[in-house]
Amino acid sequence: MAVRAGASRELIVPPSVRRRAGIKAGDRLEFEAARGVITIRKSRQLEDDEYTPAQRRTIQKRLDEAAEDVRQGRVYGPFSTHEELMASLRATRRPLY
């Protein structure tokens, strides 16, 4: 099914597509865009999350710190072989946690 994107910022998903995808009013959706393709997924409900809110905050904090390290160039590699990776790890001797 094809629809034309309007001038407004909203994109309308036809009811028949929402029905087939099982999307209902009030559902939370995740959007991902790459190379001209938009993927829409229903978000997992919070009560189905395998992590507690405190664990989720810790995970997100570490992911944010890792992203900042990448932005600042504080990364190692790329490595051509696992031997190069192991040599780099041994040379730095930093604890993982």
N, C-alpha and C positions, 0 to 999 in steps of 0.2 A: 504494500500500500504506500502510495506517495502522497505527501501533502506539501503545500507551498509555505515557506517561512514568511511570516508577516513582518511589518515594520516595527511592531512592538517587540519588547525584549522577551516576551513569553513564547514558548513553543508549545503548541497544543498536541497532545498525544490522543489520537482517536479512541473513542470508547471501546471499539472492538479490539484494539491492540492492548488496552489496559486490561480488559477482561481476560484475554488469552495469557497475559503475563501475570494475572492474579493480583494486580495492583488495585487497591481500594482506597477510598478517601481516608486521609489521615496517615497512610503508610509513609515511612521515611524512605527516601530514595538516595542512592549514591550515583554520581555522574563521573564518568571518566572519558576524556577525549584524547585521541591520538590519530594523527595522519588522516584527518577527515572523517573519522568514525567516532560516534558518541555511543558509549555503552551505559545503560541504565540498569542498576540492580537495586532490589529491595534491600535496605539496611537490616542487619540483624537486630532483633529487639534487645534492649539492654538486659532484660532478665535472662536471655539466652546466652549472654556473654560468659565465656569461660573464666574471665578475670574479674576480681573485685574492683570497685572504683579506685581504691588505693593502688592496686597493682597496675591498673590502666594508666593512672597518673605517672607512676614510676617508669613504665614502658615509654610513654609519650615523652617524658623528660629526657630519657636516654636517646630516643630517636631524634629529638630536637638538637641535643648536644652533638650527635653524630653528623647531622646535616650541617651544623655550623662548622664542625671540623672540616668537612668536605669543602664548604664555601671558602674557608680560610686557607685551604691547601695543606692542612695538617693530616695528610694521608700518606700511606706507603704503597709502593707498587706502581703500575701493574707488574706482576711477576710472570715470567715465561714458564717456570716449572715450580713444582711444590718444593723442590730443594731451595730455590731462591727465597720463597716465602718463609721456610723454616729458618734459613740463615738470618733473614731480617728479624724474625721474632726472637731468635737467640741473641742477636746483637743489641736489641733494645731492652730485653729483660724486664718489660713492664708487666705488672699483674693485669689479668683480664678484668678483674672487678675491683 
